[in-house]
């Protein structure tokens, strides 16, 4: 319920996730109003990373997608520690989907605190993933009318922002 209702609520409350990105014009929409100071400098970067990840996913460009991901990577509620295992899981999940028919319509970036405030506590199956990750960001994307949620880890000394989880 938590993630499935997010897209509808975001669209209704903000009115800002309507067809802002298409297959041919990959420009994410990132609302700037009322975001904490922490996000003001990074929100566009996080949205761009989320958009790149999703575009690579929709094209099944695994190598480029995994370039912007970090391991362990959480797909739904399961952690994958290797490229090979995650690749196999994606292939299995997407084998019957016609990804060329999907489009990224918008992306909103939120902190963990903003997600909890707006949508309530996360489902129990995600508590382990979210523990001790208050400095992470959520990128909530509208992919052809369906909510897709990415968890983005902040940059470290050795890497830039990375996608560490996917949930739809």
N, C-alpha and C positions, 0 to 999 in steps of 0.2 A: 504494500500500500504506500509506503514511504516514497519509494522512487517512482512508482507508477503514477502517482498523483502529482509529482513535481512539475512536469511539463505543463499540464493543464493549469495549475495554480500560477506558475510563472507567467504563462501567456495571459491569464485573466488579470493578475495583479499588475504586471508591468506593461502589458500590451506591446512588448518590444521584441518578441521572438517570431515575428512574422516574415518569412521569406527574405531574411537578410543575407543569406548566402546561397548560391546556386552552384551547380556543377561547373559553370563557366566563369563565375566571378567569385573566387574564394576570399571574401572579405567578411570576417566574423564581426558580429555586433556584440559589443561589450558595454553594457550600461555603466556609466561612471558615477551617477548620482548616489549619494549616501553610502559609499564604500569607505571602509576604514583607511586611515593613512597608509597602513601596511600594503594595501592592495593598489593604491593609486599609482605606484611606480611599476608594478608587476602585472596587473590585470591584463593589459594588451599582450604581453609575452605569454602568459598562461593560456589566453584564448587562442593565440596563434599556434602554440604547441598542440593544443587540443584539436584544432582544425587540421593541422598537418597529420596528426595521428589518425584521425578519422578518415581523411582523404586517402591515406595509404591503406587503411583497412578496407575501404570501399573498393579500392583497386587491387586488393590482395597483394600489395607490394610489401611483403613481409620484411625484407631486409631494411627498407627505409622506415617502416613502422617500428621495428625493434631498435632502430638507432635512437628513437626518441622515447624509448621505454627503459625501465630499470627492473632488475630482478631482485628479489622474487616479485613476480607480477601476479596480481589477483584478477582472475577472470571469474565474474560472478562471485562465488564465495570460496573458491579454491585457489590456492597459491601454486604457481609454477616457478621452478627455479632454473629452468633451462630453455633456451631458444627452441630446441627440438620439441620438447613437451608442449610448450605453449603454441607453437606452430601447428602441431597435430590437433590440439584442442580447437583452435580457430577453424582449421579446415573442416573438422567434424561438425562444428556448429553452423558453419556458413555454406556447407556443401549444397544445400537445397535452396539457397537464397539467390535471387537475381540482384546482385549489388549494384549493377549499372542503373537500376531503377530508383535507387536511393539518392537523396540529396541532403546536404547539411543546410538547414534553414536558419540556424542561429545558435549562438553560444553565450551563456552567461557564466561569469566567474564569481564564486562565493567562497568565503572562508568556512572552516568547519563550524565555527560558532554561528555564522549566518545561516548555514544549512540547518543546524539544530533549532535555531530560533524560528526559522520560517516553516520547517516541515516536521519538527518534533524529533525525538530520538531515532537513531537509525535502527533498522531491524537487528535482532540479536546476532544473526549470522555475520554481520559486519563489524560488531564491536571489537573483535580481535584486530581487525585491519585498522580501525580508527584509533585504537588506544595509543596514547603518546604521540599523536600526530596533529596537534593543534596549529602547527605552522604550515600545514598542507593546504592546498586549494582544491575546490571542486570545480569542474567545468561541466555544466549541464548543457547538453546540446539537444537541439530539436533535429532529429534525423528522420525526414519524411513523416513528421507528425508523431514521432515516438521519442520519449525521453531516453537519452543515453548519458550516463554519468561517468566521468573520468576523475580519478584522484591524482593530483599532481604534487610531486614532492618538490620542495624548494631547492635551489641550487646549493651545491657543496663546493668545497675548494677544488674538487676534481671534476665536477660535471655541472651542466646547466640544469634547468628544469627538466624533469622526466615524468612520464606517465607511469604510475605504479599500479593502477587498478582500473577495471572497466566493469560497468554494471548497466544493464538495460531493464 
